[in-house]
Amino acid sequence: MSIKPRTWKEVKKDLLRDPETASAYDELQEEFSFIASMIEARQKKGLSQADLAARIGTTQGNISRLESGRHNPSMRFLRKVAHALEKELEVSFK
């Protein structure tokens, strides 16, 4: 008997049925959105993580950690990333 692998979308849907998990996920939406926009900007420029790293004087591993959400960057670092992607960095309290 063969078991069909589940897609990420299916797994995510199951996980989000739990109210506690759904709440934690919702709290991270801004971070997920920021990361997705950064990755999209990098890809639109045709840059690899290594290319972006070289532009700002860091390592590909640092860019990977940033894009995976495993790194809490400084404002200075984010400004460098924004400059390298020819984007404006906006941070505000609402």
PDB file of N, CA, C and O in Angstrom:
ATOM      1  N   MET A   1       0.835  -1.164   0.000  1.00  0.00           N
ATOM      2  CA  MET A   1       0.000   0.000   0.000  1.00  0.00           C
ATOM      3  C   MET A   1       0.892   1.243   0.000  1.00  0.00           C
ATOM      4  O   MET A   1       1.849   1.342   0.767  1.00  0.00           O
ATOM      5  N   SER A   2       0.561   2.159  -0.854  1.00  0.00           N
ATOM      6  CA  SER A   2       1.330   3.396  -0.992  1.00  0.00           C
ATOM      7  C   SER A   2       0.608   4.537  -0.287  1.00  0.00           C
ATOM      8  O   SER A   2      -0.604   4.702  -0.428  1.00  0.00           O
ATOM      9  N   ILE A   3       1.356   5.311   0.463  1.00  0.00           N
ATOM     10  CA  ILE A   3       0.788   6.470   1.160  1.00  0.00           C
ATOM     11  C   ILE A   3       1.140   7.714   0.361  1.00  0.00           C
ATOM     12  O   ILE A   3       2.304   7.965   0.047  1.00  0.00           O
ATOM     13  N   LYS A   4       0.115   8.483   0.043  1.00  0.00           N
ATOM     14  CA  LYS A   4       0.321   9.721  -0.708  1.00  0.00           C
ATOM     15  C   LYS A   4       0.879  10.789   0.225  1.00  0.00           C
ATOM     16  O   LYS A   4       0.292  11.076   1.268  1.00  0.00           O
ATOM     17  N   PRO A   5       2.020  11.377  -0.151  1.00  0.00           N
ATOM     18  CA  PRO A   5       2.563  12.454   0.690  1.00  0.00           C
ATOM     19  C   PRO A   5       1.619  13.651   0.714  1.00  0.00           C
ATOM     20  O   PRO A   5       0.976  13.971  -0.285  1.00  0.00           O
ATOM     21  N   ARG A   6       1.547  14.299   1.858  1.00  0.00           N
ATOM     22  CA  ARG A   6       0.692  15.474   1.996  1.00  0.00           C
ATOM     23  C   ARG A   6       1.454  16.720   1.577  1.00  0.00           C
ATOM     24  O   ARG A   6       2.670  16.808   1.748  1.00  0.00           O
ATOM     25  N   THR A   7       0.737  17.660   1.036  1.00  0.00           N
ATOM     26  CA  THR A   7       1.341  18.933   0.653  1.00  0.00           C
ATOM     27  C   THR A   7       1.460  19.813   1.891  1.00  0.00           C
ATOM     28  O   THR A   7       0.808  19.577   2.907  1.00  0.00           O
ATOM     29  N   TRP A   8       2.313  20.841   1.780  1.00  0.00           N
ATOM     30  CA  TRP A   8       2.445  21.797   2.883  1.00  0.00           C
ATOM     31  C   TRP A   8       1.106  22.457   3.156  1.00  0.00           C
ATOM     32  O   TRP A   8       0.758  22.697   4.312  1.00  0.00           O
ATOM     33  N   LYS A   9       0.356  22.752   2.112  1.00  0.00           N
ATOM     34  CA  LYS A   9      -0.939  23.411   2.269  1.00  0.00           C
ATOM     35  C   LYS A   9      -1.885  22.550   3.126  1.00  0.00           C
ATOM     36  O   LYS A   9      -2.613  23.075   3.968  1.00  0.00           O
ATOM     37  N   GLU A  10      -1.868  21.237   2.906  1.00  0.00           N
ATOM     38  CA  GLU A  10      -2.708  20.324   3.678  1.00  0.00           C
ATOM     39  C   GLU A  10      -2.256  20.251   5.139  1.00  0.00           C
ATOM     40  O   GLU A  10      -3.078  20.278   6.055  1.00  0.00           O
ATOM     41  N   VAL A  11      -0.963  20.159   5.340  1.00  0.00           N
ATOM     42  CA  VAL A  11      -0.413  20.094   6.695  1.00  0.00           C
ATOM     43  C   VAL A  11      -0.737  21.383   7.453  1.00  0.00           C
ATOM     44  O   VAL A  11      -1.163  21.346   8.607  1.00  0.00           O
ATOM     45  N   LYS A  12      -0.528  22.531   6.784  1.00  0.00           N
ATOM     46  CA  LYS A  12      -0.799  23.828   7.403  1.00  0.00           C
ATOM     47  C   LYS A  12      -2.266  23.937   7.808  1.00  0.00           C
ATOM     48  O   LYS A  12      -2.580  24.403   8.904  1.00  0.00           O
ATOM     49  N   LYS A  13      -3.155  23.508   6.928  1.00  0.00           N
ATOM     50  CA  LYS A  13      -4.596  23.569   7.214  1.00  0.00           C
ATOM     51  C   LYS A  13      -4.921  22.764   8.471  1.00  0.00           C
ATOM     52  O   LYS A  13      -5.689  23.216   9.320  1.00  0.00           O
ATOM     53  N   ASP A  14      -4.337  21.576   8.588  1.00  0.00           N
ATOM     54  CA  ASP A  14      -4.562  20.745   9.775  1.00  0.00           C
ATOM     55  C   ASP A  14      -4.002  21.409  11.038  1.00  0.00           C
ATOM     56  O   ASP A  14      -4.656  21.422  12.080  1.00  0.00           O
ATOM     57  N   LEU A  15      -2.798  21.955  10.936  1.00  0.00           N
ATOM     58  CA  LEU A  15      -2.177  22.600  12.094  1.00  0.00           C
ATOM     59  C   LEU A  15      -2.979  23.797  12.582  1.00  0.00           C
ATOM     60  O   LEU A  15      -3.095  24.024  13.786  1.00  0.00           O
ATOM     61  N   LEU A  16      -3.531  24.560  11.647  1.00  0.00           N
ATOM     62  CA  LEU A  16      -4.249  25.787  12.010  1.00  0.00           C
ATOM     63  C   LEU A  16      -5.635  25.525  12.581  1.00  0.00           C
ATOM     64  O   LEU A  16      -6.330  26.461  12.977  1.00  0.00           O
ATOM     65  N   ARG A  17      -6.040  24.265  12.628  1.00  0.00           N
ATOM     66  CA  ARG A  17      -7.308  23.924  13.287  1.00  0.00           C
ATOM     67  C   ARG A  17      -7.199  24.087  14.802  1.00  0.00           C
ATOM     68  O   ARG A  17      -8.196  24.313  15.487  1.00  0.00           O
ATOM     69  N   ASP A  18      -5.981  23.972  15.309  1.00  0.00           N
ATOM     70  CA  ASP A  18      -5.745  24.158  16.737  1.00  0.00           C
ATOM     71  C   ASP A  18      -5.744  25.656  17.041  1.00  0.00           C
ATOM     72  O   ASP A  18      -4.934  26.388  16.472  1.00  0.00           O
ATOM     73  N   PRO A  19      -6.627  26.132  17.920  1.00  0.00           N
ATOM     74  CA  PRO A  19      -6.729  27.574  18.192  1.00  0.00           C
ATOM     75  C   PRO A  19      -5.417  28.198  18.678  1.00  0.00           C
ATOM     76  O   PRO A  19      -5.098  29.325  18.298  1.00  0.00           O
ATOM     77  N   GLU A  20      -4.665  27.495  19.499  1.00  0.00           N
ATOM     78  CA  GLU A  20      -3.406  28.036  20.012  1.00  0.00           C
ATOM     79  C   GLU A  20      -2.381  28.197  18.881  1.00  0.00           C
ATOM     80  O   GLU A  20      -1.679  29.205  18.812  1.00  0.00           O
ATOM     81  N   THR A  21      -2.304  27.209  18.011  1.00  0.00           N
ATOM     82  CA  THR A  21      -1.399  27.270  16.871  1.00  0.00           C
ATOM     83  C   THR A  21      -1.834  28.382  15.916  1.00  0.00           C
ATOM     84  O   THR A  21      -1.002  29.134  15.409  1.00  0.00           O
ATOM     85  N   ALA A  22      -3.126  28.479  15.679  1.00  0.00           N
ATOM     86  CA  ALA A  22      -3.654  29.518  14.784  1.00  0.00           C
ATOM     87  C   ALA A  22      -3.344  30.909  15.328  1.00  0.00           C
ATOM     88  O   ALA A  22      -2.997  31.812  14.567  1.00  0.00           O
ATOM     89  N   SER A  23      -3.467  31.080  16.632  1.00  0.00           N
ATOM     90  CA  SER A  23      -3.176  32.377  17.248  1.00  0.00           C
ATOM     91  C   SER A  23      -1.697  32.733  17.104  1.00  0.00           C
ATOM     92  O   SER A  23      -1.355  33.866  16.765  1.00  0.00           O
ATOM     93  N   ALA A  24      -0.828  31.767  17.361  1.00  0.00           N
ATOM     94  CA  ALA A  24       0.615  32.005  17.220  1.00  0.00           C
ATOM     95  C   ALA A  24       0.964  32.328  15.773  1.00  0.00           C
ATOM     96  O   ALA A  24       1.796  33.196  15.509  1.00  0.00           O
ATOM     97  N   TYR A  25       0.336  31.640  14.849  1.00  0.00           N
ATOM     98  CA  TYR A  25       0.566  31.885  13.418  1.00  0.00           C
ATOM     99  C   TYR A  25       0.125  33.297  13.050  1.00  0.00           C
ATOM    100  O   TYR A  25       0.836  34.006  12.337  1.00  0.00           O
ATOM    101  N   ASP A  26      -1.031  33.701  13.529  1.00  0.00           N
ATOM    102  CA  ASP A  26      -1.538  35.045  13.235  1.00  0.00           C
ATOM    103  C   ASP A  26      -0.598  36.129  13.776  1.00  0.00           C
ATOM    104  O   ASP A  26      -0.404  37.163  13.138  1.00  0.00           O
ATOM    105  N   GLU A  27      -0.021  35.887  14.945  1.00  0.00           N
ATOM    106  CA  GLU A  27       0.895  36.860  15.536  1.00  0.00           C
ATOM    107  C   GLU A  27       2.154  37.051  14.690  1.00  0.00           C
ATOM    108  O   GLU A  27       2.801  38.095  14.766  1.00  0.00           O
ATOM    109  N   LEU A  28       2.497  36.057  13.893  1.00  0.00           N
ATOM    110  CA  LEU A  28       3.709  36.122  13.067  1.00  0.00           C
ATOM    111  C   LEU A  28       3.447  36.573  11.632  1.00  0.00           C
ATOM    112  O   LEU A  28       4.376  36.639  10.827  1.00  0.00           O
ATOM    113  N   GLN A  29       2.200  36.881  11.308  1.00  0.00           N
ATOM    114  CA  GLN A  29       1.856  37.248   9.931  1.00  0.00           C
ATOM    115  C   GLN A  29       2.672  38.420   9.381  1.00  0.00           C
ATOM    116  O   GLN A  29       3.105  38.386   8.229  1.00  0.00           O
ATOM    117  N   GLU A  30       2.881  39.443  10.189  1.00  0.00           N
ATOM    118  CA  GLU A  30       3.664  40.599   9.718  1.00  0.00           C
ATOM    119  C   GLU A  30       5.080  40.173   9.366  1.00  0.00           C
ATOM    120  O   GLU A  30       5.632  40.614   8.358  1.00  0.00           O
ATOM    121  N   GLU A  31       5.668  39.318  10.193  1.00  0.00           N
ATOM    122  CA  GLU A  31       7.024  38.840   9.939  1.00  0.00           C
ATOM    123  C   GLU A  31       7.057  38.005   8.654  1.00  0.00           C
ATOM    124  O   GLU A  31       7.944  38.174   7.817  1.00  0.00           O
ATOM    125  N   PHE A  32       6.082  37.103   8.511  1.00  0.00           N
ATOM    126  CA  PHE A  32       6.011  36.282   7.297  1.00  0.00           C
ATOM    127  C   PHE A  32       5.868  37.151   6.054  1.00  0.00           C
ATOM    128  O   PHE A  32       6.506  36.901   5.032  1.00  0.00           O
ATOM    129  N   SER A  33       5.032  38.166   6.153  1.00  0.00           N
ATOM    130  CA  SER A  33       4.795  39.065   5.027  1.00  0.00           C
ATOM    131  C   SER A  33       6.058  39.842   4.669  1.00  0.00           C
ATOM    132  O   SER A  33       6.387  39.998   3.493  1.00  0.00           O
ATOM    133  N   PHE A  34       6.763  40.329   5.689  1.00  0.00           N
ATOM    134  CA  PHE A  34       8.005  41.060   5.453  1.00  0.00           C
ATOM    135  C   PHE A  34       9.028  40.172   4.757  1.00  0.00           C
ATOM    136  O   PHE A  34       9.650  40.577   3.775  1.00  0.00           O
ATOM    137  N   ILE A  35       9.193  38.970   5.271  1.00  0.00           N
ATOM    138  CA  ILE A  35      10.162  38.035   4.690  1.00  0.00           C
ATOM    139  C   ILE A  35       9.791  37.713   3.245  1.00  0.00           C
ATOM    140  O   ILE A  35      10.656  37.689   2.370  1.00  0.00           O
ATOM    141  N   ALA A  36       8.510  37.468   2.998  1.00  0.00           N
ATOM    142  CA  ALA A  36       8.069  37.151   1.634  1.00  0.00           C
ATOM    143  C   ALA A  36       8.346  38.311   0.685  1.00  0.00           C
ATOM    144  O   ALA A  36       8.752  38.094  -0.456  1.00  0.00           O
ATOM    145  N   SER A  37       8.127  39.547   1.148  1.00  0.00           N
ATOM    146  CA  SER A  37       8.368  40.705   0.287  1.00  0.00           C
ATOM    147  C   SER A  37       9.858  40.888   0.016  1.00  0.00           C
ATOM    148  O   SER A  37      10.247  41.298  -1.078  1.00  0.00           O
ATOM    149  N   MET A  38      10.685  40.586   1.002  1.00  0.00           N
ATOM    150  CA  MET A  38      12.128  40.685   0.823  1.00  0.00           C
ATOM    151  C   MET A  38      12.618  39.638  -0.183  1.00  0.00           C
ATOM    152  O   MET A  38      13.413  39.949  -1.069  1.00  0.00           O
ATOM    153  N   ILE A  39      12.146  38.413  -0.043  1.00  0.00           N
ATOM    154  CA  ILE A  39      12.537  37.351  -0.977  1.00  0.00           C
ATOM    155  C   ILE A  39      12.074  37.696  -2.389  1.00  0.00           C
ATOM    156  O   ILE A  39      12.818  37.521  -3.354  1.00  0.00           O
ATOM    157  N   GLU A  40      10.845  38.185  -2.504  1.00  0.00           N
ATOM    158  CA  GLU A  40      10.311  38.565  -3.819  1.00  0.00           C
ATOM    159  C   GLU A  40      11.159  39.667  -4.456  1.00  0.00           C
ATOM    160  O   GLU A  40      11.457  39.608  -5.650  1.00  0.00           O
ATOM    161  N   ALA A  41      11.549  40.672  -3.667  1.00  0.00           N
ATOM    162  CA  ALA A  41      12.374  41.771  -4.193  1.00  0.00           C
ATOM    163  C   ALA A  41      13.733  41.247  -4.658  1.00  0.00           C
ATOM    164  O   ALA A  41      14.237  41.658  -5.704  1.00  0.00           O
ATOM    165  N   ARG A  42      14.320  40.345  -3.883  1.00  0.00           N
ATOM    166  CA  ARG A  42      15.619  39.764  -4.260  1.00  0.00           C
ATOM    167  C   ARG A  42      15.495  38.980  -5.562  1.00  0.00           C
ATOM    168  O   ARG A  42      16.332  39.112  -6.454  1.00  0.00           O
ATOM    169  N   GLN A  43      14.457  38.171  -5.666  1.00  0.00           N
ATOM    170  CA  GLN A  43      14.270  37.358  -6.868  1.00  0.00           C
ATOM    171  C   GLN A  43      13.960  38.208  -8.095  1.00  0.00           C
ATOM    172  O   GLN A  43      14.417  37.897  -9.195  1.00  0.00           O
ATOM    173  N   LYS A  44      13.191  39.274  -7.918  1.00  0.00           N
ATOM    174  CA  LYS A  44      12.893  40.172  -9.039  1.00  0.00           C
ATOM    175  C   LYS A  44      14.156  40.840  -9.575  1.00  0.00           C
ATOM    176  O   LYS A  44      14.252  41.152 -10.763  1.00  0.00           O
ATOM    177  N   LYS A  45      15.120  41.054  -8.686  1.00  0.00           N
ATOM    178  CA  LYS A  45      16.402  41.626  -9.098  1.00  0.00           C
ATOM    179  C   LYS A  45      17.296  40.565  -9.737  1.00  0.00           C
ATOM    180  O   LYS A  45      18.360  40.880 -10.271  1.00  0.00           O
ATOM    181  N   GLY A  46      16.858  39.311  -9.679  1.00  0.00           N
ATOM    182  CA  GLY A  46      17.657  38.227 -10.244  1.00  0.00           C
ATOM    183  C   GLY A  46      18.859  37.880  -9.385  1.00  0.00           C
ATOM    184  O   GLY A  46      19.863  37.371  -9.884  1.00  0.00           O
ATOM    185  N   LEU A  47      18.754  38.156  -8.095  1.00  0.00           N
ATOM    186  CA  LEU A  47      19.872  37.926  -7.180  1.00  0.00           C
ATOM    187  C   LEU A  47      19.689  36.631  -6.395  1.00  0.00           C
ATOM    188  O   LEU A  47      18.588  36.315  -5.944  1.00  0.00           O
ATOM    189  N   SER A  48      20.765  35.900  -6.240  1.00  0.00           N
ATOM    190  CA  SER A  48      20.768  34.756  -5.325  1.00  0.00           C
ATOM    191  C   SER A  48      21.033  35.295  -3.926  1.00  0.00           C
ATOM    192  O   SER A  48      21.354  36.472  -3.757  1.00  0.00           O
ATOM    193  N   GLN A  49      20.900  34.442  -2.936  1.00  0.00           N
ATOM    194  CA  GLN A  49      21.239  34.860  -1.581  1.00  0.00           C
ATOM    195  C   GLN A  49      22.712  35.264  -1.509  1.00  0.00           C
ATOM    196  O   GLN A  49      23.068  36.227  -0.830  1.00  0.00           O
ATOM    197  N   ALA A  50      23.556  34.525  -2.211  1.00  0.00           N
ATOM    198  CA  ALA A  50      24.997  34.842  -2.218  1.00  0.00           C
ATOM    199  C   ALA A  50      25.258  36.195  -2.875  1.00  0.00           C
ATOM    200  O   ALA A  50      26.111  36.954  -2.415  1.00  0.00           O
ATOM    201  N   ASP A  51      24.530  36.496  -3.944  1.00  0.00           N
ATOM    202  CA  ASP A  51      24.681  37.792  -4.611  1.00  0.00           C
ATOM    203  C   ASP A  51      24.312  38.932  -3.665  1.00  0.00           C
ATOM    204  O   ASP A  51      25.039  39.920  -3.555  1.00  0.00           O
ATOM    205  N   LEU A  52      23.173  38.783  -2.983  1.00  0.00           N
ATOM    206  CA  LEU A  52      22.731  39.821  -2.052  1.00  0.00           C
ATOM    207  C   LEU A  52      23.734  39.970  -0.918  1.00  0.00           C
ATOM    208  O   LEU A  52      24.059  41.086  -0.510  1.00  0.00           O
ATOM    209  N   ALA A  53      24.219  38.851  -0.413  1.00  0.00           N
ATOM    210  CA  ALA A  53      25.209  38.884   0.669  1.00  0.00           C
ATOM    211  C   ALA A  53      26.451  39.652   0.242  1.00  0.00           C
ATOM    212  O   ALA A  53      26.975  40.466   1.002  1.00  0.00           O
ATOM    213  N   ALA A  54      26.919  39.396  -0.966  1.00  0.00           N
ATOM    214  CA  ALA A  54      28.122  40.079  -1.465  1.00  0.00           C
ATOM    215  C   ALA A  54      27.877  41.584  -1.565  1.00  0.00           C
ATOM    216  O   ALA A  54      28.775  42.378  -1.287  1.00  0.00           O
ATOM    217  N   ARG A  55      26.674  41.977  -1.957  1.00  0.00           N
ATOM    218  CA  ARG A  55      26.356  43.400  -2.089  1.00  0.00           C
ATOM    219  C   ARG A  55      26.394  44.142  -0.762  1.00  0.00           C
ATOM    220  O   ARG A  55      26.699  45.333  -0.720  1.00  0.00           O
ATOM    221  N   ILE A  56      26.084  43.437   0.322  1.00  0.00           N
ATOM    222  CA  ILE A  56      26.034  44.135   1.610  1.00  0.00           C
ATOM    223  C   ILE A  56      27.171  43.736   2.547  1.00  0.00           C
ATOM    224  O   ILE A  56      27.225  44.197   3.687  1.00  0.00           O
ATOM    225  N   GLY A  57      28.062  42.898   2.083  1.00  0.00           N
ATOM    226  CA  GLY A  57      29.227  42.545   2.883  1.00  0.00           C
ATOM    227  C   GLY A  57      28.949  41.573   4.010  1.00  0.00           C
ATOM    228  O   GLY A  57      29.463  41.728   5.118  1.00  0.00           O
ATOM    229  N   THR A  58      28.134  40.570   3.725  1.00  0.00           N
ATOM    230  CA  THR A  58      27.842  39.546   4.726  1.00  0.00           C
ATOM    231  C   THR A  58      27.942  38.179   4.058  1.00  0.00           C
ATOM    232  O   THR A  58      28.417  38.070   2.928  1.00  0.00           O
ATOM    233  N   THR A  59      27.506  37.161   4.742  1.00  0.00           N
ATOM    234  CA  THR A  59      27.565  35.810   4.179  1.00  0.00           C
ATOM    235  C   THR A  59      26.205  35.363   3.676  1.00  0.00           C
ATOM    236  O   THR A  59      25.169  35.886   4.087  1.00  0.00           O
ATOM    237  N   GLN A  60      26.227  34.394   2.785  1.00  0.00           N
ATOM    238  CA  GLN A  60      24.985  33.808   2.282  1.00  0.00           C
ATOM    239  C   GLN A  60      24.198  33.193   3.441  1.00  0.00           C
ATOM    240  O   GLN A  60      22.968  33.238   3.457  1.00  0.00           O
ATOM    241  N   GLY A  61      24.913  32.619   4.409  1.00  0.00           N
ATOM    242  CA  GLY A  61      24.251  32.029   5.573  1.00  0.00           C
ATOM    243  C   GLY A  61      23.438  33.042   6.359  1.00  0.00           C
ATOM    244  O   GLY A  61      22.359  32.723   6.860  1.00  0.00           O
ATOM    245  N   ASN A  62      23.954  34.271   6.471  1.00  0.00           N
ATOM    246  CA  ASN A  62      23.203  35.328   7.167  1.00  0.00           C
ATOM    247  C   ASN A  62      21.923  35.682   6.411  1.00  0.00           C
ATOM    248  O   ASN A  62      20.880  35.914   7.022  1.00  0.00           O
ATOM    249  N   ILE A  63      22.008  35.723   5.093  1.00  0.00           N
ATOM    250  CA  ILE A  63      20.803  36.010   4.292  1.00  0.00           C
ATOM    251  C   ILE A  63      19.809  34.860   4.429  1.00  0.00           C
ATOM    252  O   ILE A  63      18.606  35.087   4.552  1.00  0.00           O
ATOM    253  N   SER A  64      20.307  33.641   4.407  1.00  0.00           N
ATOM    254  CA  SER A  64      19.441  32.476   4.579  1.00  0.00           C
ATOM    255  C   SER A  64      18.717  32.521   5.922  1.00  0.00           C
ATOM    256  O   SER A  64      17.513  32.276   5.985  1.00  0.00           O
ATOM    257  N   ARG A  65      19.443  32.831   6.989  1.00  0.00           N
ATOM    258  CA  ARG A  65      18.815  32.920   8.318  1.00  0.00           C
ATOM    259  C   ARG A  65      17.789  34.052   8.368  1.00  0.00           C
ATOM    260  O   ARG A  65      16.731  33.908   8.981  1.00  0.00           O
ATOM    261  N   LEU A  66      18.096  35.159   7.733  1.00  0.00           N
ATOM    262  CA  LEU A  66      17.154  36.282   7.677  1.00  0.00           C
ATOM    263  C   LEU A  66      15.873  35.864   6.958  1.00  0.00           C
ATOM    264  O   LEU A  66      14.770  36.122   7.440  1.00  0.00           O
ATOM    265  N   GLU A  67      16.028  35.217   5.805  1.00  0.00           N
ATOM    266  CA  GLU A  67      14.870  34.830   5.003  1.00  0.00           C
ATOM    267  C   GLU A  67      14.066  33.691   5.625  1.00  0.00           C
ATOM    268  O   GLU A  67      12.893  33.510   5.299  1.00  0.00           O
ATOM    269  N   SER A  68      14.684  32.935   6.506  1.00  0.00           N
ATOM    270  CA  SER A  68      13.954  31.840   7.154  1.00  0.00           C
ATOM    271  C   SER A  68      13.319  32.290   8.473  1.00  0.00           C
ATOM    272  O   SER A  68      12.574  31.536   9.100  1.00  0.00           O
ATOM    273  N   GLY A  69      13.619  33.521   8.886  1.00  0.00           N
ATOM    274  CA  GLY A  69      13.065  34.025  10.138  1.00  0.00           C
ATOM    275  C   GLY A  69      13.842  33.577  11.360  1.00  0.00           C
ATOM    276  O   GLY A  69      13.362  33.734  12.483  1.00  0.00           O
ATOM    277  N   ARG A  70      15.035  33.018  11.170  1.00  0.00           N
ATOM    278  CA  ARG A  70      15.842  32.548  12.293  1.00  0.00           C
ATOM    279  C   ARG A  70      16.851  33.596  12.754  1.00  0.00           C
ATOM    280  O   ARG A  70      17.720  33.294  13.572  1.00  0.00           O
ATOM    281  N   HIS A  71      16.751  34.800  12.249  1.00  0.00           N
ATOM    282  CA  HIS A  71      17.707  35.858  12.590  1.00  0.00           C
ATOM    283  C   HIS A  71      16.947  37.137  12.886  1.00  0.00           C
ATOM    284  O   HIS A  71      16.079  37.543  12.113  1.00  0.00           O
ATOM    285  N   ASN A  72      17.269  37.766  13.997  1.00  0.00           N
ATOM    286  CA  ASN A  72      16.678  39.067  14.328  1.00  0.00           C
ATOM    287  C   ASN A  72      17.689  40.135  13.949  1.00  0.00           C
ATOM    288  O   ASN A  72      18.603  40.431  14.718  1.00  0.00           O
ATOM    289  N   PRO A  73      17.531  40.708  12.777  1.00  0.00           N
ATOM    290  CA  PRO A  73      18.524  41.663  12.282  1.00  0.00           C
ATOM    291  C   PRO A  73      18.410  43.024  12.952  1.00  0.00           C
ATOM    292  O   PRO A  73      17.364  43.403  13.481  1.00  0.00           O
ATOM    293  N   SER A  74      19.513  43.736  12.910  1.00  0.00           N
ATOM    294  CA  SER A  74      19.510  45.123  13.395  1.00  0.00           C
ATOM    295  C   SER A  74      18.897  46.007  12.307  1.00  0.00           C
ATOM    296  O   SER A  74      18.771  45.603  11.151  1.00  0.00           O
ATOM    297  N   MET A  75      18.527  47.204  12.704  1.00  0.00           N
ATOM    298  CA  MET A  75      18.009  48.174  11.729  1.00  0.00           C
ATOM    299  C   MET A  75      19.086  48.481  10.692  1.00  0.00           C
ATOM    300  O   MET A  75      18.788  48.640   9.508  1.00  0.00           O
ATOM    301  N   ARG A  76      20.317  48.563  11.133  1.00  0.00           N
ATOM    302  CA  ARG A  76      21.427  48.846  10.216  1.00  0.00           C
ATOM    303  C   ARG A  76      21.513  47.768   9.131  1.00  0.00           C
ATOM    304  O   ARG A  76      21.678  48.074   7.949  1.00  0.00           O
ATOM    305  N   PHE A  77      21.401  46.519   9.545  1.00  0.00           N
ATOM    306  CA  PHE A  77      21.459  45.412   8.596  1.00  0.00           C
ATOM    307  C   PHE A  77      20.291  45.481   7.612  1.00  0.00           C
ATOM    308  O   PHE A  77      20.473  45.287   6.410  1.00  0.00           O
ATOM    309  N   LEU A  78      19.097  45.756   8.126  1.00  0.00           N
ATOM    310  CA  LEU A  78      17.923  45.851   7.251  1.00  0.00           C
ATOM    311  C   LEU A  78      18.049  47.019   6.272  1.00  0.00           C
ATOM    312  O   LEU A  78      17.617  46.914   5.124  1.00  0.00           O
ATOM    313  N   ARG A  79      18.637  48.128   6.718  1.00  0.00           N
ATOM    314  CA  ARG A  79      18.856  49.257   5.803  1.00  0.00           C
ATOM    315  C   ARG A  79      19.808  48.856   4.677  1.00  0.00           C
ATOM    316  O   ARG A  79      19.608  49.244   3.526  1.00  0.00           O
ATOM    317  N   LYS A  80      20.843  48.079   5.005  1.00  0.00           N
ATOM    318  CA  LYS A  80      21.772  47.601   3.976  1.00  0.00           C
ATOM    319  C   LYS A  80      21.052  46.714   2.964  1.00  0.00           C
ATOM    320  O   LYS A  80      21.261  46.839   1.757  1.00  0.00           O
ATOM    321  N   VAL A  81      20.211  45.826   3.459  1.00  0.00           N
ATOM    322  CA  VAL A  81      19.452  44.940   2.571  1.00  0.00           C
ATOM    323  C   VAL A  81      18.544  45.775   1.676  1.00  0.00           C
ATOM    324  O   VAL A  81      18.502  45.559   0.465  1.00  0.00           O
ATOM    325  N   ALA A  82      17.825  46.716   2.255  1.00  0.00           N
ATOM    326  CA  ALA A  82      16.928  47.568   1.478  1.00  0.00           C
ATOM    327  C   ALA A  82      17.694  48.329   0.398  1.00  0.00           C
ATOM    328  O   ALA A  82      17.250  48.403  -0.748  1.00  0.00           O
ATOM    329  N   HIS A  83      18.831  48.888   0.762  1.00  0.00           N
ATOM    330  CA  HIS A  83      19.644  49.646  -0.199  1.00  0.00           C
ATOM    331  C   HIS A  83      20.096  48.735  -1.340  1.00  0.00           C
ATOM    332  O   HIS A  83      20.026  49.119  -2.507  1.00  0.00           O
ATOM    333  N   ALA A  84      20.558  47.529  -1.003  1.00  0.00           N
ATOM    334  CA  ALA A  84      21.035  46.592  -2.021  1.00  0.00           C
ATOM    335  C   ALA A  84      19.917  46.160  -2.962  1.00  0.00           C
ATOM    336  O   ALA A  84      20.163  45.838  -4.124  1.00  0.00           O
ATOM    337  N   LEU A  85      18.684  46.156  -2.452  1.00  0.00           N
ATOM    338  CA  LEU A  85      17.527  45.776  -3.278  1.00  0.00           C
ATOM    339  C   LEU A  85      16.858  46.986  -3.919  1.00  0.00           C
ATOM    340  O   LEU A  85      15.839  46.860  -4.599  1.00  0.00           O
ATOM    341  N   GLU A  86      17.449  48.169  -3.691  1.00  0.00           N
ATOM    342  CA  GLU A  86      16.895  49.425  -4.195  1.00  0.00           C
ATOM    343  C   GLU A  86      15.444  49.611  -3.740  1.00  0.00           C
ATOM    344  O   GLU A  86      14.557  49.961  -4.518  1.00  0.00           O
ATOM    345  N   LYS A  87      15.249  49.363  -2.447  1.00  0.00           N
ATOM    346  CA  LYS A  87      13.937  49.503  -1.824  1.00  0.00           C
ATOM    347  C   LYS A  87      14.038  50.459  -0.653  1.00  0.00           C
ATOM    348  O   LYS A  87      15.132  50.738  -0.161  1.00  0.00           O
ATOM    349  N   GLU A  88      12.900  50.958  -0.209  1.00  0.00           N
ATOM    350  CA  GLU A  88      12.826  51.810   0.957  1.00  0.00           C
ATOM    351  C   GLU A  88      12.411  50.964   2.145  1.00  0.00           C
ATOM    352  O   GLU A  88      11.491  50.154   2.032  1.00  0.00           O
ATOM    353  N   LEU A  89      13.059  51.131   3.259  1.00  0.00           N
ATOM    354  CA  LEU A  89      12.702  50.411   4.477  1.00  0.00           C
ATOM    355  C   LEU A  89      11.818  51.315   5.304  1.00  0.00           C
ATOM    356  O   LEU A  89      12.193  52.446   5.614  1.00  0.00           O
ATOM    357  N   GLU A  90      10.642  50.822   5.665  1.00  0.00           N
ATOM    358  CA  GLU A  90       9.720  51.576   6.520  1.00  0.00           C
ATOM    359  C   GLU A  90       9.434  50.769   7.766  1.00  0.00           C
ATOM    360  O   GLU A  90       9.061  49.598   7.692  1.00  0.00           O
ATOM    361  N   VAL A  91       9.612  51.403   8.911  1.00  0.00           N
ATOM    362  CA  VAL A  91       9.291  50.774  10.192  1.00  0.00           C
ATOM    363  C   VAL A  91       8.447  51.776  10.959  1.00  0.00           C
ATOM    364  O   VAL A  91       8.800  52.952  11.040  1.00  0.00           O
ATOM    365  N   SER A  92       7.337  51.320  11.521  1.00  0.00           N
ATOM    366  CA  SER A  92       6.480  52.264  12.248  1.00  0.00           C
ATOM    367  C   SER A  92       5.699  51.537  13.331  1.00  0.00           C
ATOM    368  O   SER A  92       5.565  50.313  13.321  1.00  0.00           O
ATOM    369  N   PHE A  93       5.193  52.327  14.259  1.00  0.00           N
ATOM    370  CA  PHE A  93       4.268  51.838  15.272  1.00  0.00           C
ATOM    371  C   PHE A  93       2.891  52.348  14.883  1.00  0.00           C
ATOM    372  O   PHE A  93       2.749  53.482  14.427  1.00  0.00           O
ATOM    373  N   LYS A  94       1.899  51.527  15.059  1.00  0.00           N
ATOM    374  CA  LYS A  94       0.530  51.941  14.726  1.00  0.00           C
ATOM    375  C   LYS A  94      -0.310  51.943  15.968  1.00  0.00           C
ATOM    376  O   LYS A  94      -1.497  52.262  15.910  1.00  0.00           O
TER     377      LYS A  94
END
